[in-house]
Amino acid sequence: MSHSQRLNGVAISIAFCLLIQLFMTPNLWQAERAFPLFSLLEAPAWLHQYLYYTCIAGLLLILFLSPYKKAYGLYFLALLPLLLLDLNRLQVWLYQFSLFLGIIALGRKKLESYRLQALQLALAATYFWSGLHKLNTYFINDIFPDLLTPLGFEAGPALGLAAALLEMSLGPGLLWKRSRPYFLALAVLMHLFLLGLLGPLGQNWNAVIWPWNIALIAIAWLLFYQSPYAIHYQLWTKLRQFPIFVVVILLFVLLPGLNRFGYWDEQLSFKMYAGMQPEGVFYLNREDQVCFPEVLGNDWDKNQNPNRPGEHFVIIDQWAFAELETPPYTSATSLRQIRQKLCACLRYPAGGRLEVIHGHPWDRSKESTTVYHCTEQKEKSK
């Protein structure tokens, strides 16, 4: 298989997957919805709609005209303002695949081998960081055992730890030529396993990532099956010919590690199903439930604060999944903006506050909570 065939195959797989995901998440791309926008710009609702359909048109061009690099321009021309209008749209799958398309589209045409090696490093780094972020008590003791529920048996901590280490090892295993065939098979099996657990035959949950897992099987196969390349030191000497490789090293290899110290956002760090993202919970009086959509209406009776009669709560993640079919973009800035917009809706702001729970990788007794009151600008920790 030639370099151009591999690259075109990757581009077609990504375009087809993103088209499905955009159609599966229509509310994510609208402005007129209940879940707050996390916006850096303001624009009329019709512009969101127009850019959404333009983005779809750009993906269709890539799907049918992938060898022509100008076909990628329309997609990025629409995508960038869409993200500025609502950063909740910057899901992990969109971030990863859009960067992949950028690697394919940019640079001189003769450097196809460099593009393949850059994509190989990017995908390997994604597996590495995704596995490393899972090395915590929440994934090992809670999330992974919950994933295995459809299989009908309980998983101990050792199995959760092994799963995280296995995913982490896919990165270096795929980059080393001798181990590549075995780790490529493991990567394919891992995605099929996840599809079985999360798909319609399993928990039937988070459907938007089903096509992502299928696409990653195809992409991993196209990039690594019988590939003659291995990442080694000689590649660093050729960065002047392919400077995009520097971007790959920054965004895929180095910066995701800063997330462990709170300096790089969750979605930009390939932190999937890790259980360590900050969790926002908004508290309010019963009289202010009009500020929330009907999709949460059935939860009011059960979502009562047992410590404060008459007070109810909404878990931000659950609300986003219910309306957008995706998690929200989670960061300190996005959660504060959500707090501001929700507080502005309340008739009784004294009863409103946002609590952000921060986990600890190994010691749950060290969890912390930051409280943002609607009547106060400053935050309090407890």
N, C-alpha and C positions, 0 to 999 in steps of 0.2 A: 504494500500500500504506500503510495507516494505521500510526501509531506502535505501537498495541497489537498489531497483526498482526506487525510486525517483532520486537517484544520477545517475544511468545509463540513466534514461530518460532525465535528464538535459544534460549529456554529449552527448547523441545522438542528441538532439535538437541543441546544439551548433555546433557539427561537421557538421551536415547537413546544417545549416545556413552559416557557414564559407566557406564550399565548394562552395555554390552558390555565395557568395560574392567574393571569389577569382576568380571564372570564369567570374564574371561580371566586374572585374577591371583588365584586363590583362596588360594594360600599366603601372599600378602602380607597377608591379613586374618586369618590364624590366629595363635594363640599357640604351638601345639604344632608347632614346626618346628625345623630345624637352624640356619638363619641367625639370628643374635642379634637380639632386639628392641632398638630404640633408644627406650627408654621413659622418660617422665617420671612415670608412675604405674604401680602394680602392680595387677593384677586377675586373677581366675581365667580359664581358657581359655574357659569357656562364655560369658563376657561379650563377648569378642571376637567370637565367632560370633553372638551375639544382636544386637550393634550392627551387624555386617556386614549381616545380613538386614533390620534396621530401616532401614539406609541405602538398601538396594535398594528397600524399600517407599516411602521418601520420594521417591526418583527416579521411581518409578511414579506417585506422586501428582502430581509436577510434570509428568510426561509427559502425563497425561490431564486435569489440572486447572490448567494453567499460568496462566490468567488470575487464579486465586484465590491471593492472596499467602500465605494461611495454609497452603497446600499445601507451601510450602518449609520450614516449621518442622521437620517430622519429619526431613528430610534433615540439616539442620545440627545438630539435637539429637543425632543418632547420629554424625555425622562428627567433631565436635570431640573427644569422648572417644576415638574410634578413633585419632585422630592423637596424642593424649597418650599412648596405650598403645603406640604404635610410630610414630615420626616417619618411618620409612622409607616409610610410606604417602603422605607428602606429596610426591608426584611432581609434576613441572611441570604436566602436564595436569590433575591434580586441583586443584592450587593455582589455576591460571588460571581454570578453568571454575567452581570453587566461588565465587571472587570475582565472576565474571560473574553467577552466580545471585544472589549477595548484592546486587549493584547493581540487578538487576531487582526483587528482592523488597522492598527497603527504600525508605523515603521515601514521600511522599504520591503518591497515584495520579495526580493532575493533572500531575505533573512528568515525563510520559513522554518529552518531547523532551529533557529533561536526562539521563534515563537513557540514551537513545540516544547522546547526545554523550559521556557518560562511557564507555560501552562502546566507542565509536569510538576515543577517546583511549587506552583500555586496550589494545585490540588493536593499534593503531598503535605504541604503546610497546613491546609484546611483540616485534613485528617488528624495531624499531630495535635493542633491546638484544640480541636473538638474533643479529642480524647483526654488531653491534659486537663482541660477545664472540668472534666467529669471526676477528677480525683478529689472528691469531697464526700462528706458524710451524707448529704442529701441525695446525691445520685446513687451512691453505693447501697444505702439502707432504705431508700424510699422509691426513687424514680425507677431504677432498674427492676426491683421486685414488682412494681406496679405494671411495668411493660410486659412482664412475663405472666401476668394474670390469665390471659387467654389460654395459656398452656396448662393451667391447673395445678401448678406446684409453686412452692415458696422458694425463693432464691436467697441464700445467705450472703453476708457481706463479701465473702471471698469471690463469689461469682460476679458481683457488681464491680469489684476491683479489677478482676480479670477482663471484664468487658471494656472498661475504660483504658486499661493498658493495651489491649488488643487494638482498639481504634487508634490509639496514640502511635503504636508501632507501625501502622500502615504507612505513615509518612516516610520514615527512613527505609522501610522495607521495599517500597515502590521505587525509591530513587537508586537503590543498589541493584545493579543488573543481575547478580546471581540469585538474589532472593525475590526478584520482581515477579516471576510467574506465580510463586506461592502466595505472595501478598496480594496480587491482583485477584486471584481466586478468592482469597479471604474478603477482599473489599466487595466483590460481587455477592458473596454469600451474606455479608453483613447487611447490604441494602435489601436483599431478598427477605432476610429475616425480619428487618424492620417493617417492610411492606406487609408481611404476614401478620405481625403483631398489631400494627396501627391501621391496617386496611380493613375493608368490609368484612373479611373473615375473622378479624381480630377485634380490636377495641373500636374500630370504625371512628377514628378520631383524627383531627387535624388533617383533613383531606388535602389541603393545599400542598403538603409536602410529599404526597404520593407520587405525582409526576416528577418531582425533584429527585427522588430516590431512583426512579426508573432512568431518568436522564443521566444521573451520575454513573450508573452502571455502563451506559453506552460511552460516556466521555472517558471514564477510566480505561475502558477497553481500547478506545481509539488512541489514547495517549500512550499507553504503556505496553499493549500487546505487541510483542516482537519489535519493540523500539530499540534502535541501536544506541540510544543516548543514555548517558548517566551524568548526573550533576557532579562536577568535580572542580578542582581549583582553577583549571585552565579557562573555565568559562568566565571567571571574574576578570580576566585580562582583556576580554572582548566587550566590556560594557560600553566602551565608546562607540561601538558599531550598533549596539542595541540598547540605548539608554532606558527603554521601557522596563528592562530587567531590574533596574534600580527601584522602580515603583513596585514591582512584584516583591522584591526583598523587603521593602518597607511595609507594605500593606498586608502581606501574607506571612512573612517570616518574623519580623521584629515587633511591629506595633501591637499585634494581638497579645503579646506577653505583658504589656502594660496594664491590661485589664485586671490582672491579679492584684494590682496596686491601686486600682480605681482611676487610672488615667486614660483609658480607652474604652469606648462604649461596648455594650454587650453584643449588639448585632454586627459590629465591625470586627469582632474577635472570634467569630465562628463558635459561639457559645450556645450549642444546641442541646436541649434536654439536660443541662448541667445542674439545674436546681439552685444556682447561686445568684441569680439575678435579683436585684432589689424588688420587693413586692409592695405595691401601693394599695392602701385601703382607705376609702373615703367614708367618713362618718357624718351623719346628718340627722335632723329630726324627721319624724314620720311625715309631718306636714309639707316637707319639701321634696317628696318623692316625684312630684311633677317634673323635676329637673332631669329625670331619667327616663329612658324609653320603655315602651310597653314590654319589650323583650325581657326586662328584669322584673316585670310586675309580679310574677309568681314567686319571686324570691324574698319579697318584703317580710312575709311572716316568719320565714326561717332565718333571714339575715338580721337578727336582732342582737344587740349587744347585751349579753347576760349581766354585765356589770352596771349598765345604765338603762333603766326602763324607759321606753319611748324613743331610744336611739337606735338607728339602723345603720348598716354599712354596705358598701359596694366594693368588691374586689376588682381593681382596675383590669387585671389580666382577664378575668372571667367576662367582664363587660366587653372588652375588645374582641375576644373570641366569639362571643354571642353575636356581635354586630358586624365585625370586619372579617371574620374567619381567620384572623391572624392575631398573634400577640401584639401589644403596643411597642413602640420604640421606647426602650427603657433607659433613662438617664436621669441624673439629678435635675437637669434643666427641663426635660420633658415632663417630669412629674410635677415640678413647680408650676409649669404652665397649665397643666391639667387642673391643679388646685386653684389657680387664679380664675379659670373659666367656670369651674363648678361653683366656686364661692360667689361669683358674680350672679349666679342664678338663684341663690338661696334667698328666701324671704326672712329667714332667721339665721343670719350668718354666725351668730354666737354659738350655735350648735354644730357648726361645720368645721371639719379639720381633715387633713390628709396625714396618715401615718405611713411612713416608708420603713419597711423592715429590711435590715441588712443582715445577711447570714454570716456565719464564720465557717471556714472550710471543714474544721474538724471538731470544734467544740460548740455545741448548740447553746450552752449556758452563756456564751459570749456574744450571742445575737444582740443587735442594738436596734433601736427604733428612733427615727427622727420625725418629729411632729410639726406640721405646718398648719397653724390655726388660721381660720378665715378672718379673724379680727386682729391678727398680728402679722407683721411682715417678717419678724425674726423667727427662727426655728428653734425648737427645743429638742434635746435628746434625752432618752430615758433608757 
